[in-house]
Amino acid sequence: MAGADRDHQRRARRDHQLTSPPTDLTALTGLQAAKAQGRVAGRPEAIGGTPARQAQKLRDGGESVPDIAKVFGVSIATVYRITKSR
């Protein structure tokens, strides 16, 4: 019974978040200002662009994922993620 109540509360909270306007207008206007200046919000990529293409070539060539991770200084999970999507 407690699980059902918890699920109901989680759904109610998500519905509220999706339907309510943001309460922190300062943060919203800051994000809009940053976007207008060409800045990007969020966490930077661990590896992207040319290094990601190089990692994909190594993976296609039969190199092991742990070895590729060591070469680029990233985690094994990152190598799997970038080579899966290409």
C-alpha positions in Angstrom: 0.0 0.0 0.0 2.8 2.4 0.8 4.3 1.8 -2.7 1.1 2.9 -4.4 0.9 6.0 -2.3 4.5 6.8 -3.2 3.8 6.3 -6.9 0.8 8.6 -6.6 2.9 11.3 -4.9 5.6 11.0 -7.5 3.1 11.4 -10.4 1.5 14.4 -8.7 4.8 16.1 -8.2 5.8 15.5 -11.9 2.4 16.8 -13.1 2.9 19.9 -11.0 6.4 20.4 -12.4 5.2 20.1 -15.9 2.2 22.4 -15.6 3.5 25.1 -13.3 5.4 28.1 -14.5 9.0 28.4 -13.3 9.2 30.1 -9.9 12.7 31.3 -10.2 12.4 34.0 -12.9 15.9 35.2 -12.2 17.4 31.9 -13.3 15.1 31.8 -16.3 16.1 35.2 -17.5 19.8 34.4 -16.9 19.5 31.3 -19.1 17.8 33.3 -21.8 20.5 36.0 -21.6 23.2 33.3 -21.9 21.5 31.7 -24.8 21.3 35.1 -26.6 25.1 35.5 -26.1 25.7 32.1 -27.7 26.6 30.3 -24.5 25.5 26.7 -23.9 24.2 25.5 -20.6 24.9 22.0 -19.2 27.8 19.8 -18.6 30.5 19.8 -21.2 31.2 16.6 -23.2 33.9 14.4 -21.9 35.1 13.7 -25.4 33.7 14.9 -28.7 34.6 16.0 -32.2 37.9 14.7 -33.6 38.8 12.6 -30.5 35.4 10.9 -30.6 35.9 10.0 -34.3 39.4 8.7 -33.5 38.0 6.6 -30.7 35.4 5.2 -33.1 38.1 4.3 -35.6 40.1 2.5 -32.9 36.9 0.6 -31.8 36.1 -0.3 -35.4 39.7 -1.5 -35.8 39.3 -4.0 -33.0 41.0 -2.0 -30.2 39.6 -2.9 -26.7 37.4 -0.5 -24.9 39.5 -0.3 -21.8 42.6 0.5 -23.9 40.7 3.3 -25.7 39.5 4.7 -22.4 43.1 4.8 -21.1 44.3 6.5 -24.3 41.7 9.3 -24.1 41.6 9.5 -20.3 37.9 8.8 -20.0 35.8 6.1 -18.4 34.9 2.8 -20.1 31.3 3.8 -20.0 32.1 7.0 -22.0 33.8 5.0 -24.7 30.9 2.7 -25.0 28.5 5.7 -25.2 30.4 7.6 -27.8 31.1 4.6 -30.0 27.5 3.3 -29.8 26.0 6.5 -31.2 28.2 6.7 -34.2 
